[in-house]
């Protein structure tokens, strides 16, 4: 009985390996191809647009199969990983010529969304973070690492909101979790992300090393879990992973993901790209690691006043030294990605060209040191002391590696002449042999009279003498040994040529093998200095950001903000939105002041849509972020406190997948500020309450304003279309009305984009609708209705020609309520309600209860 396809030794081997990686595509090496079988082949063919075929098509049980060439496999792996899949790379681990039975194969690496080392064009300044989350006793151990750079950070978070915020900030695509994770945790952690279970294991040497400085057992445990996953998937030592650094989000200016999104700090909220973001304005970095660190500085601005001022001093110093700054920029442009080069060395996939890039980078460091020495010692003294030029590594590479080294490290040509005596001996033998071949060719031409006689070489035939068919009669009898017959020529050999061939090939094989061994030794020597290279990379990255801040400040006329402690006063004169200014141009942008002394906690902003209210609010937040990152700011002058948190409620959005309407999202975002903000926070609330009925929305907006004013005391910008709320200035001592100026010229609304004191005198909704291009007859009808409502106030307007139901629904909002009975229980309930100590949710619940009881009457 014939053996079934599934039972062949090869398929048995394949299935045994596949069973170890059930959640991954298995790329199984056969010759020059990686093959996929069974379900992997069916799904892979669809995702990778490959031709689906079958193994043993004529068998009773043909196996679905597809494959990709090994030299092009990386692009196919990238496609799968980008879509959130894992790929197990299975290689032959013994020489097929020496194998007995099936060639041994094993997985040499598991590539996952969080562990991919491939850096694509345009992604050099982006991190790829793998995150680990370990729930325990109501807390969450949280760690993240970038395998390509070796960065490793860890913290402990108290609630889901904080975990979700950190995950969103890191843009992580894969989370390592314990294998006993609850279904509830898996559901909210796995929204749009790959969850990779990791069994609990004892700490390995690598995990113990990176976690040795940690004090919190939960932080240690989550780092051990993350490291074990990395070691399991990468199957090699990871010497470049740095010691874990413990951090607390509260040690920096905190912004939740809503704030990051609304403010377009790193990604544009509409396009998801870098263009038209704060990052795009401030990024004049020259190195990849500088670009990555800049994102971290903007994502986590400082709270420490002395650290902020230290960065400002350095930016000022670079501003004052134009020529030194220009020279620094020139040097930085020649510095490659030291972090990722160090990672490639440790990872074992560095080549000769990578080492030349490393040497070129290190060659710039002495000049960078000289440049810094010319600057103010007070500002750069500490940074200069941190610079280790690592010249021993640069000198090693300079002596050892060929400047024009090939990409391959196994075929020779990588090691410089003069580095190793034995290698030079082999090379001399090969060079002399080549001359011997040339001399032999000349000698044979003269002896035979055949002027086109050639001595050539190929891997199959070795060295041979080639004579064309037309010249065969000139070859003396018995002079050569026939070796191969071609259509147009004969190939010959001689005992002397065979002997020389053996010497040449032996020398060549020996030289190639020795070169590879020498390269591995050099790589090992460089690997021992990885920690020094990573420290140098951190210093160079910081220098790069500081020069970038100086360039941006000079080009855009930014000023150094005055930072103060002990007061929450804000005084910005001529402030500008950095991104909008860049888009519009300096000449078109209208600057605005933001003045909030200690006697003002809130600005209540009114004015028409499209007039610039949101820009004004975002402008303040971006100036704060820039200032606390150490950057100069777009203003004529700025005097700022150090804020601890920024909260925003801007724009309309829903989360239908989570069962949350636009209004629910609005209330949840508002509640986050109300629950967590302090007197040192900054709050931006745009049009709170507009997602529900007019009275509900207005009541909630007023209750929120009063709660912020009386209980939170944070600096707050609150924009609204409820003009009735402007009367709160009379009762709330720390609230001030401001409005965006607008004038009517010949019936057309003109925005002044200038913030003025006091409330707006009217609403301009119909004017804005006109600018939007609504039909003229519709606008005329709206204007008639508006005039009627304004003229009649609480009375029903008989001129409105609408159905009674519509008319009542529209006008009931403007009717005077009938006098309530003296002992109305609903009125008594309202009187008992403690508004001053109520939360917005309390107010909403009261309104809901009143409405429900009124409907019963």
Secondary structure as UniProt FT lines:
FT   HELIX           5..7
FT   HELIX           9..20
FT   TURN            21..23
FT   STRAND          24..30
FT   TURN            31..32
FT   STRAND          33..37
FT   HELIX           38..48
FT   STRAND          53..55
FT   TURN            57..58
FT   TURN            60..61
FT   STRAND          63..69
FT   HELIX           70..72
FT   HELIX           73..82
FT   TURN            83..84
FT   STRAND          86..92
FT   TURN            96..98
FT   STRAND          105..111
FT   TURN            113..115
FT   TURN            121..122
FT   TURN            124..125
FT   STRAND          129..136
FT   TURN            137..138
FT   STRAND          139..146
FT   TURN            147..150
FT   STRAND          151..157
FT   HELIX           160..170
FT   STRAND          174..178
FT   TURN            179..180
FT   HELIX           183..189
FT   TURN            190..192
FT   STRAND          194..198
FT   HELIX           205..210
FT   TURN            211..213
FT   HELIX           217..234
FT   TURN            239..240
FT   STRAND          245..246
FT   HELIX           249..251
FT   STRAND          254..255
FT   HELIX           257..263
FT   TURN            269..271
FT   TURN            275..276
FT   HELIX           278..282
FT   HELIX           288..299
FT   HELIX           305..320
FT   HELIX           322..332
FT   TURN            333..334
FT   HELIX           338..347
FT   HELIX           352..363
FT   HELIX           365..373
FT   HELIX           377..385
FT   HELIX           391..400
FT   TURN            403..404
FT   TURN            417..418
FT   HELIX           421..448
FT   TURN            451..452
FT   STRAND          454..458
FT   TURN            459..461
FT   STRAND          462..468
FT   HELIX           469..474
FT   TURN            477..478
FT   STRAND          481..485
FT   STRAND          489..493
FT   HELIX           495..527
FT   TURN            528..529
FT   HELIX           530..556
FT   STRAND          562..564
FT   STRAND          570..575
FT   HELIX           578..584
FT   TURN            586..588
FT   STRAND          592..596
FT   TURN            598..599
FT   STRAND          602..606
FT   TURN            609..610
FT   HELIX           613..629
FT   STRAND          637..641
FT   STRAND          645..649
FT   HELIX           656..658
FT   HELIX           662..676
FT   TURN            679..680
FT   STRAND          682..686
FT   TURN            688..691
FT   HELIX           694..707
FT   HELIX           708..712
FT   STRAND          715..719
FT   HELIX           723..730
FT   TURN            733..734
FT   STRAND          735..745
FT   TURN            746..747
FT   STRAND          748..757
FT   HELIX           765..771
FT   TURN            772..773
FT   HELIX           776..792
FT   TURN            793..794
FT   TURN            798..799
FT   HELIX           804..811
FT   HELIX           812..814
FT   TURN            822..823
FT   HELIX           825..832
FT   HELIX           835..837
FT   HELIX           840..856
//
